[in-house]
Amino acid sequence: MSNKLIMAVLIGAVVYGLPAAAKTGTSAKSDEAFLAAAAQADMTIVHIGKMAQERAETPKLKEFANTLVQDHTNDYQELTELAAKAGDGIPKAIDKQNDHTISMLDHQKGKSFDHAFLESQSAEHERLVSAFKREAEHGSNPDIKAYATKALPTMEQHLHDIEDLLKQKG
């Protein structure tokens, strides 16, 4: 399978991964959708990050993967507590769409894996930054808004780090 096709599938999975979180609005349903989408993203990023810890070719990429695993594991824990407080549930398993993204990365090795990993995380973190900003500005639950505001700088830092790593890969 060509790298372009793989990237198209990965980007497609990301684009369609969180349609509910992409909607602006101030309803409780929007807050609940944000929590569910953020939890799905956390679980997927942790899984893909663990893959990168094992498969990445460069120490910098392995180190970054470790950061993703730690930060998104902590974020998922915080989401779990926040959802319980809000009376909402969050996903406990990766959905089929994200399983497909994982499967696509699973077939990559070496530099192809590194590039596909960074490209998928770039798209994912761009989407997360946008969703977290939207929730911070328009969410209706003050606790969820505060969480989004607090977590946003970490998502932005991840995106910045990914962009730097992509530039280094050239």
C-alpha positions, 0 to 999 in steps of 0.5 A: 500500500502506498504511503499516500494512500495510507496517509489519506486513510489516516487523515480521513480517520482523524477528520471523521473521528470527532464530529460531535466535538467539532460542533460549536454549541453550549448544550450539555450534549456538546460537553458530553460529546467533547468528553467522549471524543477527548477520551477516545483521542487519549486512548488512541494516542496512548496506544499509538504512542506505545507503538512508537516507543517500540518502533521509532527509529530515533531516540527523539521520536521515542522520547516524544512518544513517551511524553505522549503516553504519559500526558495522555494517560494522565489526561484520560484519568482526569477525564474519567474523574471529570465525567464521573463528577458531571454524571457522564460516562466516557469510552473505555475502549478504542472505537472501530474507527481508531482501531483502523488507524492503529491497524494502518500504522501497525503495517508500517516499519522504519522511516515509513512508520516514523513519518506516518506516526508524526503525520497522524499525530499532527492531524490528531493534535490539530483537531484536538487543539481546535476542539479544546479551544472550542470547549474552553470558549463555548462549553456550558459546564464550568468544570469541563470548560476549566479542564479544556482551558487547563489541558489546552497548553499541553495539546498545543505543546504536543502539536508544536513538538510534532511540527518540529519533529516533522521539520527535522525529518525533512 
